Amino acid sequence: MPATSDTERLLIQTTSGCSRTERRFRVSLAPGPHTTNAMADLTERGFDRRRDLPELLALIGSARASSDAHAFLHPGGLQWLLRRLGHGAFAVRQWFDLDALAGVAVEDSGYVIIHAATAALDRHLWLLGQAEAHLRQSGQATIEVSVWESDRELLSSLQSLGYEPSGTYGHELVYEAGDVPRDPTLPEGFSMRWLEPNLDDAYIELHRAAWSTWAPSTYDRQMHAAVTTMPDFERELVPIIAAPDGALAAYCIGWFDPRTRTVEIEPLGTHPEFRRLGLARAIVHEVVKRSAQRAAKSVMVWGVSTNPEAVHLYESAGFHSRRILREYRRKL
Ligand SMILES: CC(C)(COP(=O)(O)OP(=O)(O)OC[C@H]1O[C@@H](n2cnc3c(N)ncnc32)[C@H](O)[C@@H]1OP(=O)(O)O)[C@@H](O)C(=O)NCCC(=O)NCCS
């Protein structure tokens, strides 16, 4: 389990780092297992958050909007992950076709998210080949990726490359618009707030405490600053419940994606002292309500097989499983 959210157990495993130095070089044409000549002209360029993030978010958002069969990342989840830039072995690698972003590989130790600008399988596999080569070179023993259960085309290619199920999977849990929950009822004396700037330090402590039941959290001021300055971050979409004495008890971040008009919840947690009081369910209902005020079409969250309590929570709040994303692994 990673130091942060359960979604990240599914999407990414550990931290890693990103060189902000620009690296420009022609992609090698040495024929790897997934390389074709069609990809010969792609150029890799080092990722710079300020310069490259808008285009990256546009790529991820439009893939979701077009229902690209191989795409699963929501722009909100990506922005949450990007707090790790500059930490450990987390890296965003990107390739360009002339000036157009052609594809990315988000690498974190052995776990990789591949995203191409087109839904073409050969482009996806080529990017995967690049990630495999890079991880092998950096001494990783295995690589893991996530694939929709329904994506037969990609699954059959992965199987022929020697990928096998790791056993971990996640539900894409969805709350469709149209059924706005009533104002959540809170226990006596508790109140609903949002991430007002003067709550930042207490919020960081709340996040750390909520996730400490999984592992010590690495979330700190620096990561918080990275999160709160992401393009789609909105303080009002961070509902927070305060206890009668003002202590912060539960929270989530809702990420509204203007491209798809959908929201992702990531992360969400309740302080261990305030569990089983219905606070997380109240937070979920509040973020659904605030999403509806922005005319969001739906709210989604990952419910991973390793966190059945969270799946129960979301189901109890009215979410249903739309599809399943499974992890596959191979030796390098
Ligand atoms: C999962 C978590 C958010 C639940 O918070 P909570 O405030 O205790 O949850 P609620 O009291 O609102 O519970 C709502 C429903 O969730 C389910 N649920 C919550 N905790 C559960 C548990 N430990 N075991 C089984 N079901 C559980 C139940 O269906 C519950 O309804 P019920 O109490 O009427 O039976 C909390 O345990 C937590 O912060 N865990 C660490 C962080 C985490 O895993 N976050 C999930 C992010 S995807």
The ligand as a Tripos MOL2 file, in Angstrom:
@<TRIPOS>MOLECULE
LIG
   48    50     1     0     0
SMALL
NO_CHARGES

@<TRIPOS>ATOM
      1 C1        -13.0050    4.4680    4.5820 C.3       1 LIG1
      2 C2        -13.2330    5.6520    5.5180 C.3       1 LIG1
      3 C3        -13.1550    6.9200    4.7060 C.3       1 LIG1
      4 C4        -14.6260    5.5240    6.1330 C.3       1 LIG1
      5 O1        -14.8750    6.7030    6.8770 O.3       1 LIG1
      6 P1        -16.0510    6.7740    7.9710 P.3       1 LIG1
      7 O2        -16.3000    8.2220    8.2510 O.co2     1 LIG1
      8 O3        -15.7210    5.9030    9.1050 O.co2     1 LIG1
      9 O4        -17.2620    6.1670    7.1480 O.3       1 LIG1
     10 P2        -18.8160    6.3430    7.4910 P.3       1 LIG1
     11 O5        -19.0110    6.3640    8.9760 O.co2     1 LIG1
     12 O6        -19.3630    7.4870    6.7310 O.co2     1 LIG1
     13 O7        -19.3950    4.9810    6.9250 O.3       1 LIG1
     14 C5        -20.2970    4.9500    5.8410 C.3       1 LIG1
     15 C6        -20.4430    3.5020    5.3920 C.3       1 LIG1
     16 O8        -19.1950    3.0180    4.9040 O.3       1 LIG1
     17 C7        -19.0410    1.6350    5.2400 C.3       1 LIG1
     18 N1        -17.8890    1.5010    6.1440 N.ar      1 LIG1
     19 C8        -17.1440    2.4960    6.6840 C.ar      1 LIG1
     20 N2        -16.1550    1.9670    7.4270 N.ar      1 LIG1
     21 C9        -16.2740    0.6370    7.3380 C.ar      1 LIG1
     22 C10       -15.5400   -0.4480    7.8870 C.ar      1 LIG1
     23 N3        -14.4650   -0.2520    8.6800 N.pl3     1 LIG1
     24 N4        -15.9500   -1.7150    7.6170 N.ar      1 LIG1
     25 C11       -17.0300   -1.9280    6.8180 C.ar      1 LIG1
     26 N5        -17.7740   -0.9330    6.2780 N.ar      1 LIG1
     27 C12       -17.3870    0.3200    6.5260 C.ar      1 LIG1
     28 C13       -20.3380    1.2390    5.9080 C.3       1 LIG1
     29 O9        -21.2390    0.8040    4.8880 O.3       1 LIG1
     30 C14       -20.7740    2.5470    6.4970 C.3       1 LIG1
     31 O10       -22.1510    2.6160    6.7250 O.3       1 LIG1
     32 P3        -22.7260    2.1540    8.1770 P.3       1 LIG1
     33 O11       -21.8600    2.7500    9.2290 O.co2     1 LIG1
     34 O12       -24.1240    2.6780    8.1500 O.co2     1 LIG1
     35 O13       -22.6310    0.6610    8.1750 O.co2     1 LIG1
     36 C15       -12.1950    5.6910    6.6610 C.3       1 LIG1
     37 O14       -12.0980    4.4210    7.2440 O.3       1 LIG1
     38 C16       -10.8150    6.1620    6.2460 C.2       1 LIG1
     39 O15       -10.5120    7.3550    6.2660 O.2       1 LIG1
     40 N6         -9.9040    5.2230    5.8570 N.am      1 LIG1
     41 C17        -8.5330    5.5820    5.4520 C.3       1 LIG1
     42 C18        -8.5350    6.3540    4.1640 C.3       1 LIG1
     43 C19        -9.2980    5.6010    3.0840 C.2       1 LIG1
     44 O16        -9.1750    4.3890    2.9360 O.2       1 LIG1
     45 N7        -10.0680    6.3450    2.2800 N.am      1 LIG1
     46 C20       -10.8660    5.8090    1.2090 C.3       1 LIG1
     47 C21       -10.5200    6.5900    0.0130 C.3       1 LIG1
     48 S1        -11.0290    5.9200   -1.5170 S.3       1 LIG1
@<TRIPOS>BOND
     1     1     2 1
     2     2     3 1
     3     2     4 1
     4     2    36 1
     5     4     5 1
     6     5     6 1
     7     6     7 2
     8     6     8 1
     9     6     9 1
    10     9    10 1
    11    10    11 2
    12    10    12 1
    13    10    13 1
    14    13    14 1
    15    14    15 1
    16    15    16 1
    17    15    30 1
    18    16    17 1
    19    17    18 1
    20    17    28 1
    21    18    19 ar
    22    18    27 ar
    23    19    20 ar
    24    20    21 ar
    25    21    22 ar
    26    21    27 ar
    27    22    23 1
    28    22    24 ar
    29    24    25 ar
    30    25    26 ar
    31    26    27 ar
    32    28    29 1
    33    28    30 1
    34    30    31 1
    35    31    32 1
    36    32    33 2
    37    32    34 1
    38    32    35 1
    39    36    37 1
    40    36    38 1
    41    38    39 2
    42    38    40 1
    43    40    41 1
    44    41    42 1
    45    42    43 1
    46    43    44 2
    47    43    45 1
    48    45    46 1
    49    46    47 1
    50    47    48 1
@<TRIPOS>SUBSTRUCTURE
     1 LIG1         1 GROUP 0 **** ****
